[in-house]
Amino acid sequence: MTPVQVHLVRSSFARIEANRDQVAALFYQRLFERDPNLPLLRGDMAVQGAQLMAALGAVVGALDRLENILPLVRQLGRRYAAYGVRPEHYATVGEALVWALEQGLGPEFSRETRRAWTEAYGHLAWTMIAAAEEDNALGEAA
């Protein structure tokens, strides 16, 4: 990611801080509408929303030093695969995330901000998918 993209993601995330619970609720609402069978849609949505926003905050804070959080991102990818999340689910999650952020920011969510979030999410999703597929390949080889 470019420094400008990092800035756009960070500044837009900071602007949704005041209504982070609403943005998380919008995310899960959209996600459920798009794929009601997604394995992650279980349990208390308020708790999951708080966890989502905390995880996003950690990632956003580390965008300029992703190497520090990539082991955690890979671990999440493996965990989600164990829950039944498949690679094709990541596109649905990304769409729901970007949509929820756009709803939370309204007209402040520019085309450049959308691109920056899409880039950030794409990199993280690819890392999670790759980690899950590595584990799957190792399991098949054993």
Secondary structure, 3 states (H helix, E strand, C coil): CCHHHHHHHHHHHHHCHHHHHHHHHHHHHHHHHHCCCCCCCCCCHHHHHHHHHHHHHHHHHCHHHHHHCHHHHHHHHHHHHHHCCCCCHHHHHHHHHHHHHHHHHHHHCCHHHHHHHHHHHHHHHHHHHHHHHHHHHHHHHC
